[in-house]
Amino acid sequence: MKGIKKSLTEEYLYLDFSHQKEGCIFPLHTSVTLFLLAYCDCTVFKVFLVLPGESAVISVLKNVPSEGVEIQIISRQELPPIVQSCCLPAIVERPDNFCRAGLAVVLRYIIQKSYEADPSKKEILELLGFKKTCLKACAEVSQWTRLCELTIPLAVENFLKESFDQPPTIPAAILELEKKLSEPVRVHNDDKLRRQKLKQQKAAGIGPSLAKEKTKSKGHRQETSEEGDSSSASLELKVAFSKLTIHKEPASANREPSHIRKAKASDLPPLDHVFAEGLYFTLADIVLLPCIHHFLLLESSSIQKSKQMGVLTVNSHSKVIICRKLSGKLVEFPLLAAWYQRIQEVPRVQTAASQCGIQFFSLPELQTTSSQQPPNIDEAPCAEEQNDPSFIGGPRPTMTKLMEKGIEVMFSPHPCPTWTLDWDTLPAAVSPKEGKMSSDRALRKQQQLNNLVYMVTNQAKPGDRIVDFCSGGGHVGIVLAHMLPSCQVILIENKELSLIRAKKRSDELGLSNIWFIQANMEYFTGMFNIGVALHACGVATDMVIEHCLKTRASFVTCPCCYGFIQNTSNFNFPKSEQFKKTLSYKEHMILCRFADQTAVQLPPQRRLIGKQCMFLVDLDRARAAEEHGFSVQVISMEPESCSPKNNMIVGVPI
């Protein structure tokens, strides 16, 4: 087992399998996951390749890193029930009630388990980056996570499906990645490194203005190893590769010269990308490598499709042909091409690539000039970001505008304002008082739960499936699972530690009707009857409602963090037709910003305006749901003092 200790808990890794082509297993999420297993030399999981439907057993798989890894092929019908409700990849612990789903969550967990199995492999833990946050933010709120986890793999898969009768068009996602690689690098000690770079440039006789000009026109540089000529190797490469080898960069014995120490920050040269996220090799590079490799082999697809026309199939001798054909396109992404060459020098990468059937090749030298710039992929400014002469700031003009259209603040009456759970008779592990919070906060949490539990229990029927989205430590879901033993309750949360705490409480109660899924909610694809969310931040509330609309499930949501609301890849604000006809995006954002001004320490009049703005933002959400055939109410929790964010949006399909 190569020194890896056997996991005490059996864990099963499920990967989609659609087809295998040119040494790559599709979908690309599967190739990425297998590549990481090989890179980490990880054998702690039983691996299952999942065929769509009841497909016949496929022929022999090639280039699967199977040394020490048990791999089986199953149909989707054979998946554990909890996994059937999720997008793959997914990892399940036995018993089958705790699942981790989605590429970023699964990859981070593989790294964590690999390091736990063999703590001597510190370089594996380094993949998670500074503060261990690499690809931790969910794709809905992080453009970078979305680009790596979703956009690039999907773009490359679609690209490889095309028939290249005409010269191929480079996907916008590839050009977006190229643009990211051109941005200055920020690291936690960048001031120190930028001063070292300035010293290096001074020693080489490069002034600040000349250095900036060289940065602009550097094009495609073949700097692939820290062992190269130290006079020409960049500071960034030295720092990056010193972290990947046992030879650490020696600390500078002397203080920097005075003119270096006193240089203004604005005069310091920017740091260039070595790897995808900056200077250091991280999980983002692992994700991108199989995708970019197969993108660069794009001509192999067109060559194979042209076999009947007498064109050679791809083999080791024809790679030079591919490169020659591709060279005309490389000028559109020189930084990405340089990254592809450089990443091949990272320890472990060649070994992992060999196990996974990835045969690296050298790209042709590019003759670029400063006039050759990547295409401008900046999006045109949105209409709402342009000057609007009719716009007047502040919430009052916006609310007045709505009132003129008959849209006023008027909450629906609470159906049972005095109802409460009998907390004193419930098991201790059900109560939020068991968590690490003050008695005052625990009381307010109980009051919040009273409101949500009443709404849910009044709608739930035996056999219903209830999903607690953004469940945190499980305050809502655990109460519901205890109160409704004939219903299946599913907790979905992307923070692992919160979900582990919830599972511990559930185990203490002996609950058998509860599932735990660590995933972004878009990776949950199962059917359900009721969706609930307590204080889902910003657009997370909109994601919950959208999930419920698609499934025709009732919803009980309590929004939070209105100031974080903004247009995303999935949502545009205002949402309802009525509000769109009345307010611009900019005006709607005014309501969102002031809706957060409800803290108890604020003056009463400001809190009142904040409460009114909260209602109007939630009314827009309610009207949008009504347009999808739901009956929706916006209700204020009782007592209102239970939380500064005390609105509930309750919807039922008609």
Buried (B, 14 or more C-beta within 10 A) or exposed (E): EEEBEEBEEEBBBBBBBBEBEBBBBBBBBBBBBBBBBBBBBBBBBBBBBBBEEEEEEEEEBEBBBBEEBEBEBBBBEBBBEBBBBBBBBBBBBEEBBBBBBBBBBBBBBBBBBBBEBBEEBEBBBBBBBBEEEBBBBBBBBBBBBBBBBBBBBBBBBEBBEBEBEEEBEBBEBBBBBBBBBBEEBEBEEBEEBBBBBBBBBBEEEBEBEEBEEEEEEBBBBBBBEBEBEEEEBBBBBBBBBBEBEEEEBEEEEEEBEEEBEEBEEEEBBBBBBBBBBBBBBBBBBBBBBBBBBBBBBBBBBBBBBBEEEEBEEBEEEBBEBBBEBBBEBBBBBBBBBBBBBBBBBBEBBBEBBBBBBBBBBEBBEBEBEEEEBBEEEEEEEEEBEEEEEEEEEEBEEBBEBBEEEEBEBEBEEBEEBEBBBEBEEBEEBBBBBBBEBEEEEBBBBBBBBBBBBBBBBEBBEEEBBBBBBBBBBBBBBBBBBBBBEEBBBBBBBBBBEBBBBBBEBBEBBEBEBBBBBBBBBBBBEBEBBBBBBBBBBBBBBBBBBBBBBEBBBBBBBBBBBBBEBBBBEEBBBBBBEBBBEBBBBBBBBBBBBBBBBBEEEBEEEEBBBBBBBBBBBBBBBBBBBBBBEBEBBBBBBBBEEBBBBBBBBBBBBE
